[in-house]
Amino acid sequence: MPLIDLRSDTVTKPTPEMMAAIAAAELGDDVYGEDPTVNRLQDLAAALLGKEAALLVPTGTMGNLASILAHCGRGEEVILGNLSHTYLLEAGGMAALGGVHPRVLLNRSDGTLDLTEIESAVRTDDPHFPVTRLISLESTHNRCRGSVLPIEYIEKAGELARKKNLKLHLDGARFFNAAVSLGVSPAAYAAPFDSVTFCLSKALCAPVGSVIVGDQAFIRRAHRARKVLGGGMRQAGVIAAAGIVALQTMVERLADDHKNARTLAGKLSDVPGLVVENPVPESNMVYFRLSDEVRLTDDKLMAILAKRNILIHDVAHRRYRLVTHYWITPEMIDFFVDELSATLAN
């Protein structure tokens, strides 16, 4: 059995078609706006999500930070969830580099923020307070078991943002997983948001890169923020070429990853010693934890499986996230569950 890497969909490697596109990419200097392959990717992404313009950035973290900097000035504020990737796992960049204040609300188990709480959190016009400028949501929601924000919810969030004269941003690292899960078009899912970031390098299998979309004025500001953050690239068509293939060939097949995740969750539910937190996954993530009767430590369990060419990792004490992706097959899922069951039984 080849390597079974369930740690994340960030471990995906480019497909042969992507490698061929990289080798054949027409290149220019993107800082001058002259890389034709980058321009094609950006035009494709904007059209696909129904926005005016797009911008290629090296990473999703930079995409979120550039978006926040484009929406907020120093001393202004963004409302976001306590379990959001931007708040927890992006090194405090909005505060450290942008002087932007995070107003943190509790994420509910489905990844949403209570809309009434959002409205109450919007600051009044008072010199004691930072000025609220932005609401930031996440879908699929990583720390909320890969949950997908319902389209009815994001539409109401958009209405609230407009009512309060705020902007609405989506950390859509796995944006296409969300759209495919709901069976809606990317443009329909992006419609309520003023800006969206999505990753090319996760379940879409491209080796590098993320994209920001929004209107022309926003993208001009984000472009400036990208420069400040050191994200200006030269012959970036070698990145964009794989991204184009990803958008053209990898989106619809995400349904296979979701199906595999549901299969994986179902099989794990029958394994003694495990508690599956989301027995019917909404996207490509399965969360489980070890029950009290399991004596193995996290390090020991991961080491035993690694010797059998299986990679997993813990996200908390005795708690694990498994992520299905292009390089995980049904046969691999069966092998993993058998090996995990045998390990726990010993």
FIDO-158187 format. One record per residue (C-alpha): residue in one letter; x, y, z. Coordinates in steps of 0.05 Angstrom, whole numbers, plus 5000, padded with zeros to 4 digits. Example, Ala and Ser with C-alpha at 12.3 -4.5 7.8 and 13.67 -1.06 7.14 Angstrom:
2
A524649105156;S527349795143;
***
This chain:
346
M500050005000;P502950694982;L503451255033;I496651425063;D497152145086;L490752375122;R493852955159;S491153485112;D489353635040;T495354105040;V499653485028;T496653394958;K501653394901;P500253664831;T497153214779;P500953014716;E496653504677;M498754064724;M506153884716;A505453914641;A501954594645;I507554854690;A512854634640;A509154954582;A506955594617;E507756254579;L511256724627;G512257474639;D513557934697;D507357954741;V509758564781;Y508958934715;G502358574703;E505458224643;D505057494660;P499657234613;T498556594652;V497456964717;N492557434682;R488756834654;L488156524722;Q485757164754;D480657274699;L478256554705;A477656604781;A473857264778;A468956994726;L467956344763;L466056694828;G462157254794;K466757824816;E470058384777;A477258214791;A482057734825;L489157724852;L494057144858;V497657104925;P502656594951;T498556345010;G491656355041;T494456705102;M496957265059;G490357275022;N486457375086;L491257895113;A491558285048;S483858285046;I483358535118;L488559085103;A484559275041;H478159345081;C480759625147;G485460175169;R489860205231;G485660235295;E479459965259;E476159305274;V474058635244;I468758185275;L470557445270;G469856775305;N474056515363;L475355865324;S476856205257;H483356045223;T484756785215;Y484256895290;L487656265314;L492756055262;E495256655223;A500256925274;G496157535294;G497957865228;M492058345227;A494358655293;A501858565285;L502458835215;G495959215204;G494159505271;V487159215261;H483259015323;P479858325325;R472858335357;V471957595374;L465257245379;L463956515396;N463356045337;R457355585342;S458554845329;D456554925256;G461655475244;T456656045243;L456656665286;D450056875316;L447557445273;T444357805332;E451057785368;I454558055306;E449658635302;S450658775377;A458158765368;V458259315316;R461059935350;T457260575359;D460461225337;D464461365399;P471761595404;H472961075458;F471860505409;P475360245346;V471160335283;T467959685260;R469259585185;L468858845170;I465558175185;S469757565169;L466756865162;E469856195145;S467155625102;T468455065102;H470255165175;N476554795194;R475954795270;C468454645266;R469453965234;G469454215162;S462454485168;V459354885111;L455855545123;P448755485093;I447355955035;E441256235072;Y445856425130;I451056775087;E445557155050;K442957415117;A450057585138;G450757985074;E444258355088;L446658515158;A453358775132;R449859235082;K445059475136;K450859665180;N455159945123;L460359405134;K464258955087;L463558195089;H469657745077;L469956995069;D476056585088;G474356065035;A480755655038;R476355065019;F471155504984;F469755004928;N468654444978;A463154865008;A459855024941;V460254304918;S457454054984;L451354504977;G450554374903;V450755124886;S455055494836;P461355844859;A458356504838;A452056384879;Y456156214941;A460756814932;A455157304918;P453857564989;F461257715001;D465158334984;S471557914982;V473257174982;T479956814988;F480756094965;C486655624963;L489155274901;S493954844942;K489154444985;A483853984956;L484754284887;C491753974885;A495754554857;P502754604889;V502455344910;G497955934914;S491356254934;V486856754901;I482957364926;V476757604889;G472558234896;D470958874859;Q476159274821;A477259794876;F478159264929;I483158874887;R487259504875;R487859594950;A489258854960;H494658894907;R498059454946;A497459045010;R500558444975;K506458874956;V507359115028;L507158395052;G512558185003;G507857794958;G509658104891;M512257554845;R515657564778;Q514756974730;A508956714772;G505756364713;V509155724736;I504455764796;A498456024758;A498855474705;A497454934756;G491955374786;I488355414719;V488454664712;A485954604784;L479955054770;Q478354704705;T479053984727;M478853904803;V472654254827;E467053764809;R471053164833;L471153454904;A464653074913;D468852434912;D472852694971;H466452845009;K463752144994;N470251835018;A469852245082;R462851985095;T465151275083;L471051375129;A466751665185;G461851095178;K467250565184;L470650915242;S463950935279;D464350185284;V471350165314;P471450045390;G475150585428;L473451155380;V468351705384;V466852025316;E464852745326;N461752845257;P458952175234;V456052505171;P461552985148;E459253595108;S465753635069;N472453265069;M474153255144;V472852725197;Y474152885270;F474752335322;R477452245392;L479951665433;S475351415488;D477851335559;E479050595554;V484450685500;R491150655535;L495450895477;T498351585479;D497652035418;D505051985402;K504951225407;L498851155363;M501651605309;A508351265312;I505350565303;L501250785244;A507151155213;K510950495212;R505250225170;N505850805121;I499751175150;L500351905172;I495352235218;H496152785270;D492653025332;V489453705335;A488553665411;H489853155466;R486852495442;R483152855386;Y484652775311;R482653075245;L482952645182;V482352975113;T480652625049;H483352874983;Y485152684911;W490652204933;I486251814982;T482551224951;P476950784980;E482050214984;M486550655027;I480750815073;D479350075083;F486749925097;F487250505146;V481050305185;D483449585189;E490249795214;L487450285264;S482549765291;A488149255299;T492549765335;L487149955384;A485349235397;N492449055418;
***
